[in-house]
Amino acid sequence: MPHVNDHRRPSPDLVRAFATVAAATAHEAQGRTGALASGVKPIYSGMRLLGPAFTCECPPGDNLTLHAALKLAKPGDVLVCATGGFTEQGLFGDVMASCAKGNGIAGLLTDGGVRDGATIRDIGFPVFARAQSIIGTVKESLGPIGRPVVIAGVTVNPGDLIIGDDDGVVVVPLETAKAVLAASREREKKEERFREALLSGKTTWDMLNLDALLQSKGIELTH
């Protein structure tokens, strides 16, 4: 098994502070970066993904590396498994989900396919994937573990914070996580005030001053 460095992780307090931050909010707060391709979604509505990334990369149709990552990851980690987008496989199922939950793993993120969705839902283990497939895998080749990977168009470094909800998944780099948290909190407050004004009868057009935007383009909105 390749040597895996014990990489840095965000503190448990910092992770908990993101508990109510939506993926879309964090994405906007860090300059509209870090969002995975929209095809990666929770396998069931209501699943929430939050924790530092523990990365691995599996060859197509082979989940040996994911088993190794499951053994090496620490409680609270999110397993991040890159597959090159190969979805015609069920590289993770109810047995591995049971193992992961029993060992305190916070969830799985993969651009590949998974299976046993109904049982995984009953187990209560968060899984975000590009697809669900019943096709089995082999255990032959050990790929990289604990190294940077590219998943659904985004580079994920070990220890980066993963946030996932029904809208999708965003990666928050470890080195900017505190700043992104502060920006997310400020954005949440601003949006709360915005919603209150809209519910009182104001329009998004007026609050965003979109007349001025059109005028800058030489256009006038007529009624």
N, C-alpha and C positions, 0 to 999 in steps of 0.2 A: 504494500500500500504506500502511495507517495506521501512524503512528509507534508503535514498541514500546519502552517504557522498559526499560533493562537492570535488572531488579528484583533484589533481594537473593536469595541462595540459601544454604542451609546449607553449611557447609564440607565438603569431601570427607571429612575425618576423621570428622565427625559422621555423615554418611551411612553411611560404612563401619561405624561403631559400631552401627548398626541392622541390620546384615546378618543377624544371627541372631534378631532380635526378630520374633515372629509378629504378624500383623495383629490377632488377637484380644487378644494381650497388650498391645499399644499402646493398643487401644481401651479395655480395662479400666483401664490405667494412667493414662489421661487422663479418668477419670470417666465411662466408658462413652459417650463422644462420638466423632464423626468417622466412624462406620461408614456406608459407602454401602449402599443398598438391596441385599438379598441376591441380586437377579437379575443383578447385575454380577459376573461370574466369569471366571477364566482360560479361554481357548478350549480349552486342553488342560491336564490335570492336571500339576502339577509346575512350572508357570511361576511365577516370582517377580518382583514389581515393586517397585523401590526407587529413589527419586530425587526431586529437586525438581520441582514441577509447572511445565510450560510450557503455559499455557492458551490455548484458542481456542474459538470457537463457530461451528458450521456450520448454515446453514439446512437443513431437511429435503431430502434427495436431492441435496445439493450439497457437494462436498468440496474446493472451491478453497481455502478457508481452512485446511484441514488441510495441504494442500500448502505453503501459505505458512508455516505454523507449523513444518513439517518443515525448511524452508530456514533459518528464523531460530533455532531451538532450538540449544542448546549441548550438547556431549558430556556425558552423564550425566543430562540432563533426561528426565523422563517427559512425553510429550505427553498432555495432558488435553483431550479434545475433547467439549464439550457439544453435544447435538443436540436437546434437549428430549425425549429419550427415544424418538425416531423410529427404530424398528428395521428397517423395511422398506427397507433399503439396505445395500449393501456398500461403505461409504465408505472402507475401508482394506483393501488386499490385499497379495499377495506382492511386487509391484513396490515399493510404498511401504515395506514391511517391509525389503526389501533396501536401499533408500536409507537408512532409519533406522539399521539396523545398521551399514552402511558408514560412517555419520557419527557413530557412538558414542552414539546415543540409547538410553536405558535401557529404554524400553517405551512402550506406548500404553494409555491408559485412556479409554474412551468409554461413554456410555450409549446409543449407537446400535448399528448392525449392522456387521459386517465379513465378509469372505469370504476364500477361498483358505486356509482353516485348515490343511490338511495341509502345504502348502508353507511357510506361516509357521512351523509347528512344526519342519520340517526346517531352515529358516534359523536357528532358535534365537532368535527375537525375541519377547519377552513381550507378549502382547496380552490385555487384560481388557476385555470388552464385555458388553452386555446380550443380544446375539443374534448369530447368523450368518445372513447373507442373500446370495443370489447377485445381487440386483437392483443394477444399476449406478447411478452418479451422474453429474451434470453438473458443470461448472466454470464458474459464472456469477457468483456473488455472494460478495464478500469480507466476512466477518464480523469481529467483534472478536478481537484477538490480544493476549495478555499482560495481560488484565484479569480480575477475579474472575468466576467462572462458578459456576452451580449444576449439579451432576451427581449424579443418583440421590439427591436429597434433601439433599446436603451442599454448602455453599459452599466452593469451592477458590480460594485466592488464589495468584497467581504466587509460586513459591518455597516453598510449603508442601510438606512431605515426604509422599510417597505410598508406602504399604506395601501390597503385595498378595500373597496366597498362595492356596492352594486353598480356604481358608475364606471369603475375601472381601477387601475393600479398606477401609483406614482412612486418613483424612487427618489428619496431625499439623501443626498450625499452626507456622509457622517460629519465631514468638516463644516458643513453649513447648517446642520440640523437645528442648532439653537437659534440662529438667525431666522430660519424658516418658521420655526415655532412662533417667534415674536411677530413676524409678518402675518402669519396665519391668524393669530389672535386679533390683530388690528383689523384684518380684513373681515373677520367674523363680526366684530363690533360695527364696522361700517355697513355691512350688509343688513344687520339687524335694524339699524336706524333707517336704512333705505326701504326695507320691507314695511316698517311701521308707517312711513310716509306714503307709500303706495297704497296701503290698506286704508288710509284716510282719504284717498281719492285722487292723489297726484298721479301723473303719468310718467312712465319711463322716458318718454320723449323730452318732457320739460326738465326732469331731474338730471338727465344726461346732457342737456343743452344741445340737442341734436339740430335745432334750427341753425345754430352757429356753425355746426359742422357742414351743413348743406350750403350755407352762405359762403363758406370758405372755398367751396367747389363751384360757386356760381349757380347754385340751384335754389329754388324757393318752393317750399311745400305749400300747396294751395288746398283749401277746403272746398 
